[in-house]
């Protein structure tokens, strides 16, 4: 299909190329072009399905009307859903979104930030990796609009939108306690990221309140390990702690490995062990029994992140850093 140019519009509308240029760049009135001609050019442009060149627009305005979205893993259902809602919100304000996945790798994250800087995106929405603080600091020094989602660096003055991870884990653990569970285990990844620490803190403090915290019932797993290794590690952990009657998984991909470990061992849910996972997943709804989860407020996080980014892109000098905390939701299913 032939790419429509302003020359094609000028020919169809029977006006000069400069007239078309002024109209499509919203300078028609300023240049003294009559309302009738402006309307005619706009109608022809719409009829021909004209789309301005992003490169040309960028050269003229310094803006690309694009947002760089960097997440941990776009194949993970949580991040995929989050990305989709962010894209929908961006479309409402006529912005496009460039997706990138870090795989939890710091070097990859830095490369992506520099690539998006070269692409001249207007703003960044980032799920940071553990050691990305300096790269985020670079964006701030360059006065690039940036919002962090899902996690953040406590000492850094940058807007972020996250779930209240401490409260969510604390409430879920207390829910298991109230259901009569006495030996509640937690499975986490080995990470210094604040959201994972807060989840574990919430779990630990709920048990300490009733003087029933047992550090032997805490399992940390390497993020970069294979699913087979995760399953084997969970099996070994459960075999060493046969008294466990409930498990709180702090990510959905660890929970998926945990469900396979239970199946291998012949452990029945919820007869032998109750289960709650952070972050919902389609598999949890299809599993027999269905799995209880702590669902993140994805729509709220996405909408708020776009709002915070737009406040920076509108006026970088006057915006104020905002740290937004959203409440998660415990969805009780058959696994407890």
Phi, psi and omega in degrees: 000133181292137177283127180282133179245171178292337176295319178298319179295317180299318180296314181294321183274351181060047175227174180283158177299321180296324178297315177299316181300315180296319183293311185288345176258018176059035178241014184299308181298317181300326182269009174078019179280137184293151178304324181295318180291319178302314181296320181296315179297318179297319180294319179294318179300319179291318180300319181275000179059046181289135175234120181294149177292129179296323180294314180297318179298318179297318180295325183281318188253343186080004181240147178247356185051046180225152180234134174269120179249115181246116179237172183291312184204105184294343178279343176289133188300323179299310182290326178296315179295316179300315181297320181296317180292320177299318179298317179298318179294321179295321179300326181298331181251019175063043174242148174256158183239131172259118182271142174216145175244137181266337186064020181074012184261124182298315181298317178298320180298315179297318179300317182295319179299315180292324177295318180289329174297317179294329178282356176061039175297151184280340181196165183235135167241120193229133164264100190287149171276174191302321185246033184266005186304319182293324178292323176295321178298324177298316179299320179295319179294325178281358182059041174268129177302130182211138175229134177264142177231152177074327182203167183200176176252117188307324184271002186259135180273083179216141181296140177212158177229118183219162171282153174284085186295322180298309182298320182297313180291321179297314180294320180295319179295318178295327177297317178295321178299314181294339177276002176097005179286135185246334181238083187264120179262160174229139177240122186230168171266155177284100186208146174263004180294141190299322184294324180287324178293319180294322178297315180291324177298318180297318176299309184299315183294325178298320180284326178294330179300328180253015178055046182228023179279129180233107182300341178291343181264020177248123179243127175251134182237147178290132180299321188274005182282162180284162179297323178299320178293321177299313180301313180299320180294321179290321177301312180299317179299315181293324179293326179284339183232070186293347182274357181300129178241003175200148178226131173254112178269129188269001169216156181287329181288330173289322178297321178298321176293322179298320179297323177291324177296317178300318181296316179300324184272352182075023179281131183266137177247126003260009185301316182265325183210136175270151185223135170226138178238147168284141176070120182289164179204145180304324181298329181291330179281335182267341182296149175246110000282167177293149188258131177289145185218161166257107184270132177281148179282074189301314181298317180297317180297315182296311182297315181295322181296320177294319179299315180294321179294317181296325179296327177284316182293333179285316180208091184296335184280330188256347183294153178246139178300131179233131180248103188261128182244121182251147183272131176280175182229126175278115178257109184273122177239211189275354188276001177235000000 
